[in-house]
Amino acid sequence: MERMFANTFKYFRNKAGLTQALVAKKAGLDQSEISKLEDGFHWPSFKTVIKMCNAIGVSSPEYN
């Protein structure tokens, strides 16, 4: 599951023309966290997923 998320996120990040560093800055995260997520070594929290989606311009799931 981690690999599927990692591959999908990386695809959309690249499609948006953004570097890991820029996504991290826009999401308020460390670049190393983005790297670990894309390598499949870290599973993000739901709040982190929302931040990452917003940073790359992809609709995020609803959160109440």
C-alpha positions as CSV (number, residue, x, y, z in Angstrom):
1,M,0.0,0.0,0.0
2,E,2.8,2.4,0.8
3,R,4.4,1.8,-2.6
4,M,1.1,2.5,-4.3
5,F,0.7,5.8,-2.5
6,A,4.3,6.7,-3.1
7,N,4.1,6.1,-6.8
8,T,0.8,8.0,-7.2
9,F,2.0,11.0,-5.2
10,K,5.3,11.1,-7.2
11,Y,3.4,10.9,-10.5
12,F,1.2,13.9,-9.6
13,R,4.1,15.9,-8.1
14,N,6.1,15.5,-11.3
15,K,3.0,16.2,-13.4
16,A,2.7,19.5,-11.5
17,G,6.3,20.3,-12.2
18,L,7.2,20.5,-8.6
19,T,10.4,19.4,-6.8
20,Q,10.3,17.6,-3.5
21,A,11.8,20.7,-1.8
22,L,9.0,23.0,-3.2
23,V,6.3,20.6,-2.2
24,A,7.8,20.4,1.3
25,K,7.9,24.2,1.6
26,K,4.3,24.6,0.4
27,A,3.1,21.8,2.7
28,G,5.1,23.0,5.7
29,L,7.1,19.7,5.8
30,D,10.7,18.7,5.7
31,Q,12.0,17.7,2.3
32,S,13.4,14.5,3.9
33,E,9.8,13.5,4.8
34,I,8.7,13.9,1.2
35,S,11.7,11.8,0.1
36,K,10.9,9.0,2.6
37,L,7.2,9.0,1.6
38,E,8.1,8.7,-2.1
39,D,10.6,5.9,-1.3
40,G,7.8,4.1,0.5
41,F,9.6,4.1,3.9
42,H,7.1,6.3,5.7
43,W,3.3,6.2,5.8
44,P,1.8,9.8,6.2
45,S,-0.9,10.8,8.6
46,F,-4.2,11.8,7.1
47,K,-3.4,15.5,7.9
48,T,-0.1,15.2,6.1
49,V,-1.8,13.7,3.0
50,I,-4.1,16.7,2.9
51,K,-1.2,19.1,3.1
52,M,0.6,17.2,0.4
53,C,-2.4,17.1,-1.9
54,N,-3.0,20.9,-1.4
55,A,0.7,21.5,-2.2
56,I,0.6,19.7,-5.5
57,G,-2.9,21.0,-6.5
58,V,-4.7,17.7,-6.2
59,S,-8.1,17.4,-4.6
60,S,-7.8,16.0,-1.1
61,P,-10.3,13.9,0.7
62,E,-12.8,15.6,2.9
63,Y,-11.8,15.9,6.6
64,N,-14.3,16.7,9.3
